[in-house]
């Protein structure tokens, strides 16, 4: 692991969901763990086989349980999961969520906000569905647990001299059971049109419009049969 660039402070974390899910999320005032979210998802973008593995993967440090008992956040945008979603859309893959990454909304917070609020959490050094992934609930260990330079890299695919890059690029910050929305710093979307849609969802809910940043570089944005670097 390279140590040329260390852990950023504050340490951002980001969860993404389809914009169709926002009304139910706002009504609940929180995000629920993967294992209990159920009807809150109007549009499910996750892969069923991956979710099944997360329901079985034990978390070896307190508060324990399985990965599906936690609300998942990434430490960086353009995750391998989002890449899969974008590619499934580009390739018209059958049996998968077809809409691509454009309708996905990032809910952004930070490790510090979660810790200061006293919420229980666990971090991983890579994809939580993979057996060799390690976990820690120590703030002091985050600096060395996560491959921060790789999380900043635009290209993270496995290479002959390092066939573990994709797993490490999927490092997660897992918040136990539920995540209150008052711990969010803001939201991020791909386009101005999506920003207006998010603001309208808040207006429809009778809520104050949030801070919404347009971050096209946080997305892949593939169209059908198009490949971009």
C-alpha positions as CSV (number, residue, x, y, z in Angstrom):
1,X,0.0,0.0,0.0
2,X,1.3,3.4,-0.9
3,X,1.6,6.0,1.9
4,X,2.2,9.1,-0.3
5,X,-1.3,10.4,0.4
6,X,-2.9,9.7,3.7
7,X,-6.4,9.8,5.2
8,X,-8.3,13.1,4.4
9,X,-9.7,15.1,7.2
10,X,-12.6,15.4,7.4
11,X,-13.1,11.9,6.1
12,X,-16.1,11.9,3.8
13,X,-18.4,9.0,3.5
14,X,-21.1,8.6,0.8
15,X,-24.1,6.4,0.4
16,X,-26.0,6.4,-2.9
17,X,-29.6,5.5,-3.7
18,X,-32.0,5.9,-6.6
19,X,-33.8,9.3,-6.6
20,X,-37.1,7.3,-6.6
21,X,-36.2,6.2,-3.0
22,X,-35.8,9.7,-1.6
23,X,-39.4,10.4,-0.6
24,X,-39.5,7.3,1.6
25,X,-36.1,8.1,3.0
26,X,-37.1,11.6,3.9
27,X,-40.4,10.4,5.5
28,X,-38.5,8.0,7.7
29,X,-35.8,10.6,8.5
30,X,-33.1,7.9,8.3
31,X,-31.5,5.3,6.2
32,X,-32.0,1.7,7.3
33,X,-29.6,-1.2,7.2
34,X,-29.5,-3.4,4.1
35,X,-31.2,-6.2,6.0
36,X,-34.2,-4.1,7.1
37,X,-34.6,-1.4,4.4
38,X,-37.3,-3.5,2.6
39,X,-40.2,-1.3,1.4
40,X,-38.2,1.9,1.6
41,X,-36.7,1.0,-1.7
42,X,-39.0,2.0,-4.6
43,X,-36.2,1.2,-7.0
44,X,-33.5,-1.3,-5.9
45,X,-30.2,-1.0,-7.7
46,X,-28.3,-3.7,-5.8
47,X,-27.4,-7.1,-7.1
48,X,-29.3,-9.9,-5.4
49,X,-26.4,-12.3,-5.2
50,X,-24.2,-9.7,-3.6
51,X,-26.9,-8.8,-1.0
52,X,-27.2,-12.4,-0.2
53,X,-23.5,-12.7,0.6
54,X,-23.7,-9.7,2.8
55,X,-26.5,-11.3,4.8
56,X,-24.1,-14.2,5.6
57,X,-20.8,-12.4,6.1
58,X,-20.1,-12.0,9.8
59,X,-18.6,-8.8,11.2
60,X,-15.8,-9.9,13.6
61,X,-15.6,-6.9,15.8
62,X,-18.2,-5.1,17.9
63,X,-21.1,-4.4,17.5
64,X,-20.9,-7.6,15.4
65,X,-23.7,-9.2,13.5
66,X,-23.6,-9.5,9.7
67,X,-22.8,-6.9,7.1
68,X,-26.4,-6.6,6.2
69,X,-27.1,-5.2,9.7
70,X,-25.4,-2.0,8.7
71,X,-26.0,1.0,6.5
72,X,-23.2,1.0,3.9
73,X,-21.1,4.0,2.9
74,X,-18.1,4.3,0.6
75,X,-15.1,6.5,1.2
76,X,-15.0,7.7,-2.4
77,X,-17.2,8.2,-5.4
78,X,-17.1,6.1,-8.6
79,X,-17.1,2.8,-6.7
80,X,-16.9,-0.6,-8.3
81,X,-20.5,-1.1,-7.5
82,X,-21.5,2.1,-9.4
83,X,-19.2,1.0,-12.3
84,X,-21.2,-2.3,-12.5
85,X,-24.5,-0.4,-12.5
86,X,-23.2,1.9,-15.2
87,X,-21.9,-1.0,-17.3
88,X,-25.1,-3.0,-16.9
89,X,-27.0,0.0,-18.4
90,X,-24.4,0.5,-21.1
91,X,-24.6,-3.1,-22.2
92,X,-28.3,-3.6,-21.8
93,X,-27.7,-6.5,-19.5
94,X,-30.9,-8.4,-18.8
95,X,-32.1,-9.3,-15.3
96,X,-30.4,-6.2,-13.8
97,X,-31.4,-2.7,-12.7
98,X,-31.5,-1.0,-16.1
99,X,-31.3,2.7,-15.4
100,X,-27.6,3.4,-15.0
101,X,-25.9,5.7,-12.6
102,X,-27.5,9.0,-13.7
103,X,-30.6,8.8,-11.4
104,X,-28.4,7.9,-8.4
105,X,-28.1,10.4,-5.6
106,X,-25.2,10.6,-3.1
107,X,-26.0,11.2,0.5
108,X,-22.7,12.6,2.0
109,X,-21.5,12.7,5.6
110,X,-18.2,12.1,7.3
111,X,-16.6,9.7,9.7
112,X,-16.2,12.6,12.2
113,X,-20.0,13.4,12.2
114,X,-20.9,9.8,12.8
115,X,-18.3,9.3,15.6
116,X,-19.2,12.6,17.3
117,X,-22.9,11.5,17.3
118,X,-21.9,8.3,19.1
119,X,-23.2,6.0,16.4
120,X,-21.8,2.5,16.3
121,X,-19.8,1.8,13.1
122,X,-17.3,-0.5,11.6
123,X,-14.9,0.1,8.6
124,X,-13.6,-2.4,6.1
125,X,-10.4,-2.5,4.1
126,X,-12.3,-3.7,1.0
127,X,-15.4,-5.3,-0.4
128,X,-17.4,-6.7,2.5
129,X,-18.6,-9.6,0.5
130,X,-15.1,-11.0,0.0
131,X,-13.7,-13.4,2.6
132,X,-10.2,-11.8,3.0
133,X,-11.6,-8.4,3.9
134,X,-10.6,-7.0,7.3
135,X,-12.7,-4.9,9.7
136,X,-12.0,-2.4,12.4
137,X,-14.1,-0.2,14.7
138,X,-11.1,2.0,15.7
139,X,-10.7,5.6,14.5
140,X,-6.9,5.3,15.0
141,X,-6.7,2.3,12.7
142,X,-8.5,4.0,9.7
143,X,-5.4,5.7,8.5
144,X,-3.7,2.3,7.8
145,X,-6.8,0.1,7.3
146,X,-7.9,1.8,4.1
147,X,-5.8,2.3,0.9
148,X,-6.4,6.1,0.7
149,X,-4.2,6.7,-2.5
150,X,-6.2,4.0,-4.3
151,X,-9.4,5.7,-3.3
152,X,-8.3,8.9,-4.9
153,X,-7.2,7.1,-8.2
154,X,-9.4,7.5,-11.2
155,X,-8.4,4.0,-12.5
156,X,-8.6,1.2,-9.9
157,X,-8.8,-2.0,-11.9
158,X,-6.6,-5.0,-11.0
159,X,-3.2,-5.1,-12.6
160,X,-0.8,-8.0,-12.9
161,X,1.4,-6.7,-10.1
162,X,-1.6,-6.0,-7.8
163,X,-4.6,-8.2,-8.3
164,X,-6.4,-6.9,-5.2
165,X,-7.0,-3.3,-6.3
166,X,-10.7,-3.7,-7.1
167,X,-11.4,-5.3,-3.7
168,X,-9.6,-2.5,-1.8
169,X,-11.3,0.2,-3.9
170,X,-14.6,-1.0,-2.4
171,X,-13.6,-0.2,1.2
172,X,-16.7,0.7,3.3
173,X,-17.8,2.6,6.4
174,X,-20.7,0.7,7.9
175,X,-23.1,2.4,10.3
176,X,-24.9,0.0,12.6
177,X,-28.7,-0.5,12.1
178,X,-29.7,3.0,10.9
179,X,-28.3,6.4,9.9
180,X,-30.2,9.6,10.9
181,X,-30.4,12.1,8.1
182,X,-29.4,15.0,10.4
183,X,-25.9,13.6,10.2
184,X,-25.7,14.4,6.5
185,X,-23.6,17.3,5.2
186,X,-25.4,17.3,1.8
187,X,-26.3,15.6,-1.4
188,X,-24.6,15.2,-4.8
189,X,-26.0,14.5,-8.2
190,X,-24.7,14.2,-11.8
191,X,-26.6,17.1,-13.5
192,X,-28.4,20.3,-12.9
193,X,-31.7,18.6,-13.8
194,X,-31.2,16.0,-11.1
195,X,-30.4,18.7,-8.6
196,X,-33.7,20.4,-9.3
197,X,-35.5,17.0,-9.0
198,X,-33.9,16.5,-5.6
199,X,-34.9,19.9,-4.4
200,X,-38.5,19.3,-5.7
201,X,-38.6,16.1,-3.6
202,X,-37.8,18.1,-0.5
203,X,-40.4,20.8,-1.4
204,X,-43.0,18.1,-2.0
205,X,-42.2,16.7,1.5
206,X,-42.6,20.2,3.0
207,X,-38.9,20.3,4.0
208,X,-36.2,22.9,3.6
209,X,-34.2,22.4,0.4
210,X,-30.8,20.9,1.2
211,X,-27.4,21.6,-0.1
212,X,-27.1,19.7,-3.4
213,X,-23.8,19.7,-5.3
214,X,-23.6,18.8,-9.0
215,X,-20.6,16.4,-9.3
216,X,-20.5,14.8,-12.8
217,X,-17.0,13.6,-12.0
218,X,-18.5,11.4,-9.3
219,X,-20.3,9.4,-12.0
220,X,-19.5,7.2,-15.1
221,X,-22.6,8.3,-17.1
222,X,-22.3,5.7,-19.8
223,X,-25.0,5.6,-22.4
224,X,-26.0,2.4,-24.2
225,X,-23.1,0.7,-26.0
226,X,-20.8,3.5,-25.2
227,X,-17.4,3.0,-23.6
228,X,-15.5,5.8,-21.9
229,X,-12.1,5.8,-20.2
